[in-house]
Amino acid sequence: MTLLGAVGLPAVSASGAAAAGSTLYVNNTAGANCTDSGSGAQSAPYCTIGAAAAAVQPGQTVEIVDGTYGENLTITRSGTAEAPITFRAHSSWTSYGTIGGNGKPVDGFVVKGADHLRFEGLGISAAAGTPTVTVDGAHDVSFDKVDLDGGSGIHITNGSVGVRIGRSTVNSPAGSVVVVDGGSTGTVVTTNLLQNIRTSGTEGVLVKDAPNTVVVANTVSAPCSRGIVLDGGSAGAVVENNVVNTAKGGNAACATPAAATGITVGASAASGTKVDYNLIDRRSAGAGYDWAGTTYATQQAFTAATGQGAHDWVHLTDVPKGPTAPADHRIDSADENAPGMLPTDINGRAAADDPTVPNSGTGSGFRDRGAFETFNVGSAFTPAGPARLLDTRAAVGVPAAQAVPAYGTVDLPVAGVAGVPASGVTAVTMNVTVTDPQEAGHLTVYPHGDAVPTASVLNWPAGRTIANQVTVRVKDGKVSFYNASGGTVHLIADLAGYYGPKGSLFHPQGPDRLLDTRAPVGVPAAQAVPAYGTIDLPVAGVAGVAGIPASGVTAVTMNVTVTDPQADGHLTVYPHGDKAPDASNLNWTAGRTIPNLVTVPVKDGKVSFYNASGGTVHLIADLAGYYSAEGKVSYWPEDPERRLDTRIVWGSGSRAVPAWGTVTIDTRGSNVTAMTLNVTVTEPGAEGHLTVYPHGDAVPTVSNLNFLPGETISNQVVVPVKDGKVSFYNASGAPLHLVVDEFGAESY
């Protein structure tokens, strides 16, 4: 190797470093006024990294501005344990080609005989056939967030001690990606993407005659080659939490499967070595393991013979989302207590708990195997209440009993209230009621601190009390309510549940009719619910209703309709066996048919309905879905977004939904199973109802909204998705306008 930039002076103690703690700058860009004979100040930086490396003292940092530095570097200068020397890219993340690149690869980057060095965020591109980085007889050297490309990976050799490679990407087109040999000890290879590109017959990680090496939480790609190999005198190693794929192209069998073993441990390396919590791809057709010369195709056989790998999996390393997808053994399954584990993944992300995957790891239980944490996860639902969160009439959730002024806003704390956790809450479901409105208007509920969106959840005429269920994203532990009317209103909000990393998962079903006191469905006889009477409705394992299991159901979501009420009143839906709470789900005036979506905890497989009025009522309940501990879909709360408004003029006119007509919207997501919408009917020409249902199905005999001519009325709808779409059917003899706002979605 040509070492044109070999630089170094004897190590200087911390006490002797006159400029310890300061920064030297390297910047060869035009206009930087760089000079290699200066001090390395930011106003007069060095032109080359070699010049800075020759001048740097213990405790100092060499900050390298993004650019291409065509230097062959050998670093020989040391820091101290108390004052290491740091070489850092100016960017917060790796800038490819910092050293070499752009058609000018260098002959490698060498750390020779130096101690206490830190390399952060650098990009190094070496010529083919040359190790991109060589650590030769060095001590306490770490590489963090570096990108190595072009050469034959990284080589740690000649008795190096305490070298760490972390959160880095190493690509090797010709040779093993990481080689640790020559009696080197205490090497830690953690949280890296290690890729053997276009090469077979080499290794992803090769440890030979290098005891006490830690290979933890790496994603290793070694097509038709051995993934991780411990050979020679490499006893006392730890190989944990790695994701190893040796398949051809990542997904196909190799022509020579024997050369594509996942993890190999030689006889002289087996003593004191631990292999566990790894995930090895099975598609290469090679053996999962080679232990002391004996191969094992499966984890079960390997563990039975050696006692190792009890928590390993020989399975798929990449699992697509979907209803028939197998379990993803990478997620929420790592040994968090393994040596060398870092607090974040290769991209600096902390672990996220995927609610659709059981936590099977140690510690928090939701660290992922490999270098990458699954961060884009949904939320699970915890049914709670009903419990009153807000009542402006009684100073609940607000400082004083006072109506919300015209065009006024109420900011409501929900995190840490009424059993809702103080942190981790992503959304909250409430039944929201407007009462005593002085003028016609609408209500918008939205994440605290955001601008008021163009979306509504309730519409009312002056003087009318009306309710609607709302599921809204939580921000800063709060949600906000905006009174879009020219008069005052009172607001009531009753908690139905909240979303976060733990809880129950939704199973969209139906729509299916669970209750109709007119028919009878769900009750022994066709009979109105008496004044102040209660109905107990079985919902778990109900015969004739597809999909609801007999056990494990934690909550149910239904569209509940009151019809033919003989007196003014309200309806309370609550867990069976509990005392009817001081909360309402529906408010009505005598003779009025009105629906509302209700999400209610299930107890003893049942829910209860209380008619809080002095007259009889008929009740209808249509299933939208249920919650249980297990499932494959989770909820993704969104900022309220308008998805459809038929009042908007397109071409020659508006797009009113015709009598007995249908309109459809799409989900804008490939894995969406259900949508959470606020649906508003306005300007209907005749009395009727609206049905929202999965696209392509026959229109079911259920309703989501009931309306009178000329009125504007809203209801939340949770509807299963089919073919990526949902449909809206105007079951009336005249056109109407439809406004649809999306608040979230259930998705794989």
C-alpha positions, 0 to 999 in steps of 0.5 A: 500500500502506498502511504503518501500521507503517513503522519504522526508524532509521539503521543502527548499527555493530556497535561502537555496538550497546550490546545487540548479541547480545541478544534482544527478545521480542514476545508479544501473547498473554493474560497475557504482560504486553506493552507497547510502551514497555518493553525487550522483555525476555521478562518484559515483551515488546513487544505489536507487531512494529513496536515491536520493529523500531523498537528493534532494534539490529545483532546482535540478534534479535527473537523473535516468539511464536506468535500473530496480529499484524495489522500492516502492516510496513515494515522500514527499520532495518539491521544490519551484515555482521558483526551482522545483525538477525534476526526469528525466529518462536518456534517451531522451524518456521513458525507460519502467520498470525504476521503477518496471518491468521485472517481479518485479512490485512495489506496486505503486508510490506515491507523498504525500503532496509534491509541485512543482515536475516534473517527466519526461520520467519515466516508472513505472510498478505496481502490479495488483489492485494497482494504478500505480501512486497516487498523494495525497494532492500535489500541482503543480506536473507534469508528462511528457512522462511517461509510466504507466503500470500494475496497475490501472492507475493514481489516483489524490486525497485528494485536490491536486491542479494543477496536470498535466499529459501530453504526457504519456501512461497509461495502466490499466488492472483493473480499471479506467485509470485516476481518479481525485477525493477528491476535487482536483482542476485544474487538466490537463490531456492532450495529453495522450494515456489512455487505459483500457485493458481487462476490462469493466464496468470502465472508461477511465477518471473518474472525481468525485468531482474535479472542474475545470478539463481539459481533452484535446487532449487525445486518450481514449480507454475504451472497452465497458466502459464509455470513459470520465466521469464527476460526482459529484461536477466537474463543470467548466471542459473543455473536448475538442479535445479528441478521444474516442473509447468505442467499443469492440476491438476498432471496434465492438458493445458491449453486453451492449451498455448502459455501453459504452457511449462516454462522460458522464457529471452528472447534478452537473458537467454540470455547467460551463463545456464545451464539444467540438471538440471531436471525439467519435467512433460510433461502440460500439452501445452505446450513444455518450453522457449522459448529466445530465441523458439524453442520445444522440446517435448523435452529432446533437441531443446533440448539439440541446438539450444542446448547447454543442459539436457543433464541435464534431463528432460521427464517426469513430476514425480510417479511412483507406486511400483509394479512398472510405474512409470516411472523417477523422474527427480527422485530422486538426480539433482541437481547438488549443486554448483549455486550456492545449494544448501542442506544440507537440503530445505524440511523440514530433511531431509538427502539420503537415498540411495534404493537403488532409484534409480541415483545420477546427480547430482554430488557425493554423487550422491543429492541430489534435484531440487526442494524435497523430499528423498525421506527415507523410503527402504528399504535394500539388502543386501550379502551377506557371510560366512559370518563368525563374529560371536559364539561364547560358547564361544570369546569371539568377540564377547564379553569372555570364554568364558561361557554366557549366564545364565538370562534374560540378555542379550548385546549384540553389536556388528555395525557395523564388524565382519567387513567390516560398515561402521561406520555406515549399517547398518540391519539385519543377517542372521545364522545364529544357533545355540543350543547346550548349553541347560540348560533349555527356552526361547526366544531373542529377537533385537532392536535394541539398547537397545529393550525385549525384544519379545514375539517369538522366533526360536528355541525349544528343549528342554533339551540340543538344538542348533538354528539359525535365520536372523535378520534384525534391525534394528541400533540404535547399531551393535548387536543384542541376544540375550535368553535366555528360559529358566531355564538357561544357553545358548551362542550362535553367530552367523554373518554372512550380510550386512547392509543399508544405503544401498548394495547389492543389491535383493531379487527375491521368487520362488517358492517353487520347488524348486532342489535335492532329492537324493532326486528328483533336482532340481539334481543329476545323480542321486538320491543322498544327499550322502556324509559330509563331501561337497559339492554345487555347485548352479547357481542363476543362470539355472537352466532351469525356475526362473522369474525368476532371471537368468543373470548379475548375481545376488549372493545367493540366499535358500533354505529348506534342509532336511536329511532322513534324516541317518545321523549327527549333524552340521551343514550349511554353505552358502557361495559356490561355489569358496570354502573351506568356512568355520567356520560352520553353517546347520543342525544336526541329530541322526541321523534328524531332518528339519530346515529353515532359511532360508539367505541366501548369496552367489552366486559363478560363478552357484552356491552350495555345500553341505557335509555336516559329518557322518560319515553321508549326508544328503539335501538339499532347497532351495526358492527364496525369492528372489534379490538383484541390483544392480538392482530396484524394491523395498528392505528396510524393517527393523522392530522385531519385532512379533507378527502372529499367535498362534493360542493367543490366545482369540477368542470361544469359543476359540482358533484352532488351524490345523486339519489340512490347513487354511490361515490368512492374514495381511495385510501392512498395506502397499499396496506390500509385495512380500515379508515377513520373518517368524519362524514358530513351530509349537507343539503340533502333534498329528501329524508334518507340515510347514508351507508359507508361500506367496503368498495365492491361489496353489495350495499349492506342494510345498515346506515351510518347517517340519518338525515332530514331534508336540508339539514347538515349532520356529521358522524364518525365512520370506521369502515373496512377497506376493500380494493384500496377503496371505500364507498358511500351510498345515498339511500334517499330520493334526492341528491345530497352533498358529502364532505369526508375528513380523514383522521387516521387509518388501520394499516399493516 
